[in-house]
């Protein structure tokens, strides 16, 4: 359930509510919106009488939340969430672009991409340092050296770094190099990793699992939020269906559905959904039209020579053409695009 605090309630009345919850072994998560404060209540609420809460002077009303995800629910923050990763705001009016190679291969490769995407308005440099692959014989990434290469290139070109972490043992090391952690589709329900990332406090891009329902995705987000980390953006990256024309099926409907169910920003990955570069631009335009807050796209200086996912990566030139199309769309949708 959530407790809606009366507008202008003094601090002592808020403290009284929190003390009541704590005395019954319940956790309180506070969301301070522009108009009022909402307190999310987590734990076994059978221990507490709702009547005893409703009579407190600071309580305006109590709203039950039937979903298993409480903190990720739209009811917890009806006005929506926007959060800053350094100087970049996710979930605000600006369309946020993240781009870079599927895998970090060399300093030269990453630097070429970083320079080009920055000119096209990207704010985040993405790149895989840890590459969990279906085959154990496929390229597995440069790991820690890859993170260093990303950080150096990003700093040279005024970008932030987002990269996937596959194990909780890598979080502490990665925190020196990344500005945002990506949880990949394979780890979308790795609950130990989700909890560890939540405890780290590092902003998170949480990708939807390949066979994960929307409610299950929000349940995964809840694991992170329950540890006190609310800086989460959800990522629709395609799901597995019977269709084989594309690598996955991009669930465009997931964007408005998520917007109705949760307050968290939504990013779309058209590269992994398409699996083929020729479809990426169309899926990108569709995602922005449907209300996505940003895109994460794979870009490689020479895709045919890429060590992983060669078929789905755009050239820098193709990426620039796409960003110009997104720039033209932005004002029609009431959004902005970086200069």
C-alpha positions as CSV (number, residue, x, y, z in Angstrom):
1,X,0.0,0.0,0.0
2,X,1.0,3.7,-0.2
3,X,0.2,6.4,2.2
4,X,-0.6,9.8,0.8
5,X,0.6,12.5,3.2
6,X,-1.5,15.7,3.6
7,X,0.0,18.7,1.7
8,X,2.0,20.8,4.0
9,X,2.1,18.2,6.8
10,X,4.8,19.2,9.3
11,X,7.9,17.1,9.9
12,X,6.7,15.7,13.2
13,X,3.5,14.4,11.6
14,X,5.6,12.6,8.9
15,X,7.9,11.2,11.6
16,X,4.9,9.9,13.5
17,X,3.8,7.9,10.4
18,X,7.3,6.5,9.9
19,X,7.6,5.6,13.5
20,X,4.3,3.7,13.4
21,X,5.5,1.7,10.4
22,X,8.9,0.9,11.9
23,X,7.3,-0.2,15.1
24,X,5.5,-2.9,13.1
25,X,8.6,-4.0,11.2
26,X,7.7,-2.4,8.0
27,X,9.9,-0.5,5.5
28,X,9.0,3.0,4.4
29,X,10.1,4.4,1.0
30,X,9.4,8.1,0.6
31,X,8.7,9.7,-2.7
32,X,8.5,13.5,-2.6
33,X,6.7,14.8,-5.7
34,X,6.1,18.4,-6.8
35,X,2.7,18.5,-5.0
36,X,2.8,16.0,-2.2
37,X,4.7,13.2,-0.4
38,X,3.9,9.5,-0.8
39,X,5.1,6.8,1.5
40,X,5.4,3.3,0.0
41,X,5.0,0.6,2.6
42,X,6.9,-2.7,2.1
43,X,6.6,-5.8,4.3
44,X,3.9,-7.9,6.0
45,X,1.1,-5.4,6.4
46,X,-1.1,-7.9,8.3
47,X,0.9,-6.7,11.3
48,X,-0.6,-3.3,11.1
49,X,-4.2,-2.0,11.3
50,X,-5.0,0.4,8.5
51,X,-7.4,2.1,10.8
52,X,-4.6,3.0,13.1
53,X,-2.8,4.8,10.2
54,X,-5.8,6.6,8.9
55,X,-6.4,8.5,12.1
56,X,-2.9,9.9,12.2
57,X,-3.0,13.7,11.5
58,X,-0.5,13.6,8.7
59,X,-2.3,11.0,6.6
60,X,-4.6,12.1,3.8
61,X,-5.5,8.7,2.5
62,X,-4.3,5.1,2.1
63,X,-4.2,3.5,-1.3
64,X,-3.8,-0.3,-1.7
65,X,-1.5,-1.5,-4.4
66,X,-2.5,-4.9,-5.7
67,X,0.5,-5.5,-7.9
68,X,3.5,-7.3,-6.4
69,X,5.7,-4.4,-7.5
70,X,5.0,-1.5,-5.1
71,X,7.9,0.9,-5.6
72,X,7.9,0.6,-9.4
73,X,4.2,1.1,-9.6
74,X,2.8,4.3,-11.2
75,X,0.8,4.9,-8.0
76,X,4.0,5.4,-6.1
77,X,5.0,8.4,-8.2
78,X,2.1,9.4,-10.5
79,X,4.0,12.3,-12.0
80,X,6.7,10.0,-13.3
81,X,10.4,9.8,-12.5
82,X,13.2,11.7,-14.1
83,X,16.7,11.3,-12.7
84,X,20.1,12.7,-13.5
85,X,23.2,10.7,-14.4
86,X,25.7,13.4,-13.8
87,X,24.5,16.2,-16.2
88,X,22.1,14.0,-18.3
89,X,18.5,13.8,-17.3
90,X,16.7,10.5,-18.1
91,X,12.9,10.6,-18.2
92,X,12.7,14.4,-18.9
93,X,11.7,16.1,-22.1
94,X,14.9,15.4,-24.0
95,X,15.3,12.2,-26.0
96,X,18.5,10.6,-24.6
97,X,20.6,8.7,-27.1
98,X,23.0,5.9,-26.1
99,X,25.3,4.4,-28.8
100,X,28.4,2.5,-29.4
101,X,29.8,-0.9,-30.5
102,X,28.3,-4.2,-29.4
103,X,31.7,-5.2,-28.0
104,X,34.8,-3.2,-27.1
105,X,37.5,-4.4,-29.5
106,X,40.3,-1.8,-29.5
107,X,41.0,1.8,-28.4
108,X,40.9,3.0,-32.0
109,X,37.5,1.3,-32.7
110,X,35.9,2.9,-29.6
111,X,37.5,6.3,-30.2
112,X,36.2,6.5,-33.8
113,X,32.7,5.7,-32.6
114,X,32.7,8.0,-29.6
115,X,33.8,11.0,-31.7
116,X,31.1,10.3,-34.3
117,X,28.1,9.7,-32.0
118,X,29.0,12.7,-29.9
119,X,28.6,14.9,-33.0
120,X,25.2,13.2,-33.6
121,X,23.9,14.2,-30.2
122,X,24.5,11.0,-28.2
123,X,25.0,11.4,-24.4
124,X,26.1,7.9,-23.5
125,X,28.8,5.7,-25.0
126,X,27.8,2.1,-24.8
127,X,30.0,-0.9,-25.3
128,X,30.3,-4.5,-24.1
129,X,33.3,-5.3,-22.0
130,X,31.8,-8.5,-20.5
131,X,30.1,-10.4,-23.3
132,X,28.1,-13.4,-22.2
133,X,27.6,-15.4,-25.4
134,X,25.4,-18.4,-26.2
135,X,28.5,-20.2,-27.3
136,X,31.5,-20.6,-24.9
137,X,33.8,-20.3,-28.0
138,X,32.5,-16.9,-29.1
139,X,34.3,-13.6,-28.2
140,X,33.7,-13.0,-24.5
141,X,34.9,-9.4,-24.4
142,X,38.0,-7.6,-23.0
143,X,36.4,-7.3,-19.6
144,X,38.3,-4.9,-17.3
145,X,40.5,-3.6,-20.1
146,X,37.4,-2.9,-22.1
147,X,36.0,-0.8,-19.3
148,X,39.1,1.3,-19.2
149,X,39.0,1.8,-23.0
150,X,35.4,3.0,-22.7
151,X,36.1,5.4,-19.9
152,X,39.1,7.0,-21.7
153,X,37.2,7.5,-24.9
154,X,34.1,8.8,-23.2
155,X,36.2,11.4,-21.3
156,X,38.0,12.5,-24.4
157,X,34.7,13.2,-26.2
158,X,32.4,14.4,-23.3
159,X,30.3,11.3,-23.0
160,X,29.0,9.2,-20.2
161,X,29.6,5.4,-20.0
162,X,27.1,2.6,-19.9
163,X,28.2,-1.0,-20.0
164,X,26.8,-4.4,-19.0
165,X,27.9,-6.1,-15.7
166,X,27.2,-9.8,-15.5
167,X,28.3,-10.6,-11.9
168,X,27.9,-8.9,-8.6
169,X,31.7,-9.4,-8.0
170,X,32.4,-6.9,-10.8
171,X,30.3,-4.1,-9.5
172,X,32.9,-2.5,-7.2
173,X,35.6,-2.5,-10.0
174,X,33.2,-1.3,-12.6
175,X,32.0,1.6,-10.5
176,X,35.3,3.4,-11.2
177,X,34.6,3.3,-15.0
178,X,30.9,3.4,-15.7
179,X,28.2,6.0,-15.0
180,X,25.4,3.6,-15.6
181,X,25.2,-0.2,-15.3
182,X,23.3,-2.2,-17.9
183,X,21.6,-5.4,-16.8
184,X,21.3,-7.6,-19.9
185,X,18.4,-9.7,-21.0
186,X,20.1,-12.9,-19.8
187,X,20.4,-11.5,-16.3
188,X,17.0,-9.8,-16.1
189,X,15.9,-12.3,-13.4
190,X,19.3,-12.8,-11.7
191,X,17.9,-11.6,-8.4
192,X,21.2,-11.7,-6.5
193,X,22.8,-9.4,-9.2
194,X,19.7,-7.1,-9.1
195,X,19.9,-6.8,-5.3
196,X,23.6,-6.1,-5.4
197,X,23.2,-3.4,-8.1
198,X,20.4,-1.9,-5.9
199,X,22.8,-1.7,-3.0
200,X,25.5,-0.1,-5.1
201,X,23.3,3.0,-5.8
202,X,24.7,3.2,-9.4
203,X,22.1,4.2,-12.0
204,X,20.8,1.1,-13.9
205,X,19.4,0.3,-17.4
206,X,17.4,-2.8,-16.8
207,X,16.8,-4.8,-20.0
208,X,13.7,-6.9,-20.4
209,X,14.4,-10.7,-20.5
210,X,13.9,-12.4,-23.8
211,X,10.8,-14.3,-22.4
212,X,9.9,-11.9,-19.6
213,X,6.4,-10.5,-19.2
214,X,6.0,-6.8,-18.5
215,X,4.9,-7.5,-14.9
216,X,8.0,-9.7,-14.4
217,X,10.2,-6.9,-15.7
218,X,8.6,-4.6,-13.1
219,X,9.2,-7.3,-10.5
220,X,12.9,-7.3,-11.5
221,X,13.0,-3.5,-11.1
222,X,11.4,-3.9,-7.7
223,X,14.4,-6.0,-6.5
224,X,16.7,-3.0,-7.3
225,X,14.4,-0.4,-5.9
226,X,13.8,-2.4,-2.7
227,X,17.5,-1.8,-1.9
228,X,17.1,2.0,-2.1
229,X,18.2,2.5,-5.7
230,X,15.5,4.4,-7.7
231,X,17.7,5.4,-10.6
232,X,16.4,2.8,-13.0
233,X,15.4,3.0,-16.7
234,X,13.7,0.1,-18.2
235,X,14.7,-1.2,-21.6
236,X,12.5,-2.9,-24.2
237,X,14.9,-4.9,-26.4
238,X,12.6,-7.4,-28.1
239,X,11.1,-10.7,-27.0
240,X,11.2,-14.2,-28.3
241,X,8.2,-15.1,-30.4
242,X,7.5,-17.6,-33.3
243,X,8.7,-15.0,-35.8
244,X,12.1,-15.5,-37.4
245,X,12.4,-12.6,-39.8
246,X,14.1,-10.6,-37.0
247,X,16.3,-11.6,-34.2
248,X,13.6,-10.8,-31.7
249,X,10.1,-9.2,-31.9
250,X,10.2,-5.6,-30.7
251,X,7.2,-5.1,-28.5
252,X,6.2,-1.6,-29.4
253,X,3.0,-1.9,-27.3
254,X,5.3,-2.4,-24.2
255,X,6.2,1.3,-24.3
256,X,2.7,2.7,-23.6
257,X,1.8,-0.2,-21.3
258,X,4.9,0.5,-19.2
259,X,4.1,4.2,-19.2
260,X,0.7,3.3,-17.7
261,X,2.0,0.9,-15.1
262,X,5.2,2.5,-13.9
263,X,6.8,5.9,-13.3
264,X,10.2,4.7,-14.6
265,X,11.8,6.0,-17.9
266,X,11.6,3.7,-20.9
267,X,14.5,3.2,-23.3
268,X,14.3,1.0,-26.4
269,X,17.1,-1.1,-28.0
270,X,16.2,-1.6,-31.7
271,X,19.5,-3.2,-32.6
272,X,19.0,-6.4,-30.6
273,X,15.3,-6.5,-31.6
274,X,16.0,-6.3,-35.3
275,X,19.2,-8.3,-35.5
276,X,19.6,-6.6,-38.9
277,X,20.9,-3.1,-39.4
278,X,18.4,-2.3,-42.3
279,X,15.5,-2.4,-39.8
280,X,17.0,-0.4,-37.0
281,X,16.0,3.1,-38.3
282,X,12.3,2.1,-38.7
283,X,12.1,0.5,-35.3
284,X,13.8,3.6,-33.7
285,X,11.3,6.0,-35.2
286,X,8.4,3.8,-34.1
287,X,9.8,3.6,-30.6
288,X,10.1,7.4,-30.2
289,X,6.7,7.9,-31.7
290,X,5.3,5.4,-29.1
291,X,6.7,7.5,-26.3
292,X,10.2,6.0,-25.5
293,X,12.5,8.4,-23.6
294,X,15.5,7.3,-25.5
295,X,17.3,4.8,-27.6
296,X,20.4,2.6,-27.2
297,X,21.8,1.7,-30.6
298,X,24.9,-0.3,-31.7
299,X,27.4,1.6,-33.9
300,X,30.6,0.2,-35.3
301,X,33.1,1.9,-37.7
302,X,33.3,-1.2,-39.9
303,X,30.4,-3.5,-39.0
304,X,31.3,-6.4,-41.3
305,X,34.5,-6.8,-39.3
306,X,32.8,-6.7,-35.9
307,X,33.7,-9.5,-33.5
308,X,30.1,-9.8,-32.4
309,X,26.6,-9.0,-33.8
310,X,28.0,-7.6,-37.0
311,X,24.7,-7.8,-38.9
312,X,22.9,-5.4,-36.6
313,X,25.4,-2.6,-36.1
314,X,25.1,0.7,-37.9
315,X,27.9,2.7,-39.5
316,X,28.5,6.1,-38.0
317,X,27.1,7.6,-41.2
318,X,23.9,5.6,-40.9
319,X,23.6,6.5,-37.3
320,X,23.9,10.2,-38.0
321,X,21.1,10.0,-40.6
322,X,18.9,8.3,-38.1
323,X,19.6,10.9,-35.4
324,X,18.6,13.6,-37.8
325,X,15.3,11.9,-38.4
326,X,14.7,11.6,-34.6
327,X,15.7,15.3,-34.2
328,X,13.0,16.2,-36.7
329,X,10.4,14.1,-34.9
330,X,11.1,15.5,-31.4
331,X,9.1,18.8,-31.5
332,X,6.1,17.1,-33.0
333,X,6.0,14.8,-30.0
334,X,6.6,17.6,-27.5
335,X,10.2,16.4,-26.9
336,X,13.6,18.0,-27.4
337,X,16.8,16.7,-29.0
338,X,20.3,17.8,-28.0
339,X,22.0,20.4,-30.2
